[in-house]
Amino acid sequence: MPDEQMAGAGSAPVPPGGASGVPSVPPRPLDPIDRSIMRLLQADGRASIRSVAEQVHVSRANAYARINRLIDDRVIRGFTARVDHERAGQGASAYITLKIVQNSWRTVREQLRELPGAAHIALVSGDFDVLLLVHTPDNRTLRELVLTRLQAIPEVLSTRTLLVFEETDLLDAGPGPVGPPALTEE
C-alpha cells in the first residue's frame, strides 16, 4: 500500500461481526488521542494524515498507525459522505416506529434493509421495538412506503410515523471542500 494512503480508505464499512452481529474483536480502551482522531475524522473523513497528526500533536507515523489500528480493531467501520438529503432529491424524512412480533427482529431487519430510502435501523426498548429512519423524495412516496411496504411485512404489528421538519447534523463542521476523498499525507 502506498505510504500516502490510509488503509481502508474508500472501502465499504466493515460489519461489526458475523451474522450474529456480535463483535469478533473485543472493544479496546481509547485514549484521548484516539478520541481526538475519531472526532476529527467524523467531522472530515477526507482529512489528510498530516492534518490529523498536526491537530492531535503526534507524528504522521503515529497518526497513521493509530488510524490503521482503529480501522483494524473495527472502531472505525468505514468512511462515508454525509448527504444533504433535500439537495439530493430526498426532501421527505421520517422516523418510523414499529411494533413487531416477538423474536422476529432478524427477519424484519433484513426486510427493512431492502426498503428504498432506509437510512438507519435500530432495535430499541420501550413502547415500540424498532426505530427506522427513511428519506424519500416526497410525502406521497413516504406514505406509499409506510402503507404498502412496511405494513405488508407480516411480522410488523403496527407503525407510527414521525415526520422530520428539520434536521441538525451535530457532526457537521460547516461547508467543506467538495471533491473526492483526500486521505493522503499531503
N, C-alpha and C positions, 0 to 999 in steps of 0.2 A: 504494500500500500504506500502511496506517495506520502512523504513526511508532511506535505502541506494540507492533507485532507484528513478530517476526523473519521475514525472508524464508525461505520453505521450510518454515515450521513446519507440522506436520501433513501434509506431503507425503510421498508414497511415497519410499523410498530410491532414489537415482539409481544406475543401474548404472554400474560403473567403466569404461565404454567401449561400443563397439559390440558386435556379435555375436561378434567375436573375443576379447572380454574385455580387449583392450589399452587402457589408459587413453588418452583422447583429449587430456587436458590433462597436460603434463609435471609430475612432482612438484615441489613448491616447498619450499624450506627453511622450517622453522618456528622461530620464535624462542621464548624462554622464556615470553613472554606467551601466544602461540598455544597452546603445550603446556599451560599452566595452564588456559586457557579450555577446551581439549578435555577435560582431566581433570575439571573442574567439570561440564561438560555430560554426560560419561559417567556421573558419579555422580548427577546430577539434570538430566535433559533438560528439565525444566519450570522451571529456574531463570530468573528474570527478568533482563533486560538490566542493570538497576540492581544486582542482587545480584552478577552476574558482574563488572561493572565495579568494584564496591567490593572484591571479593575479589582481583582481579588488579591493582588500583591504577591504573586508567585511567579516562578519562571514559566516560560512557554512549555518546556518539557514536563513540568509538574502539572500544569493545567491540562495538557494533552493526556497525560497518564490518568489524571483524576476523571476527566470526561469519559475516557475509554473504560475505566473501571466502573463508572456509574452506568454506562451502557451495558457492559458485560454482566454486571450484577442486576440488570433489568430495573434499576431505579429510574433511569431514563429509558422509556419504552420506544421512543422514536422522535422524529422531528416532523412537524406539520405546519401548514399555513392556517392562520386564523382568518376566517372568511367573514366579510360583511354580507350577511345573507340577503339583505334587502337589495344591495347593489348587484348581487349575483342572481337576482330574479326569484328569490325565495322570501317574499315580503311578509308572509304569514308564519308566525311561530307560535307553538303552544306546548305547554306541559300537559301531558295526559296521564291521569292516574288510572290504574287498572286493579280491579279485584280479580284474582284468578283462582282456579281450582287448586286446592291444596296439593303440594308436591308436583306441580306442573311447570315449575319455573324454567327448567332447561328446555322443554318443548316450546313454551311461549317465547322465551328469549330467542331461539332460533328463528321463529316466525317473525318476530319484531325486527330482527336484523335485516330481513328481506323487504321491509317497508320502504318505499321511496321517501326520502327526507328524514328518516330516523337518524338522530344525531347522538343520543345518549340514552342508555337503558340502565336502570338501577333496580335491584331487588331491595325493598325497604321495609321497615317495620311501621306499624301504626294502623290507621284506618283503611289503608289500601296496601297492595302488595308490590306494585311495580310503578315506577315513575319513568315516563318516556318523554323525551324532548324531540319534537319534529319541526322541520322547516318545510314549508310548501309555497308554491307560487302565489296562492291567494286563499281566501276563506272558503271558496267553493271546493277547491281541491282538498283543503283540510277537512271539511265536512264529509266529503266522499271517503277520505282515508279513515275517518273515525267510524262512520256509519256502515261503510261497505267492507273495508278491510279488517279493521280492528274487531268490530263486533261480530264478524264472521268466524273469528278464531274460537273453536268450541270451548277451550279452557278459560276464555275471558268471560267472567260473570257480569261485570259492569265497568263502565268507564266514566270519567269526569274530565272535561276539557277546560283547561285554564289558558285563555288567550294571552299571549305576551304583547303588551302595548309598547314596551321599550326595554332594551337591554343595556347593561353596562358591563363591559369586559374588564374585570379587575386586573387582568394581566396586560391590558393594552397600554403600551408605553407611548401612545400617540402615533402620529404618522411617521412611518419609517421609509427607508428606501424600497423601491419596487424593483424586482428583478429576481433572477434565480438565486437559490441559497448560496451564501458566501462562507462556507465552513472551511476557511483556509487560514494559513498562518498570516497572510497579508504582508 
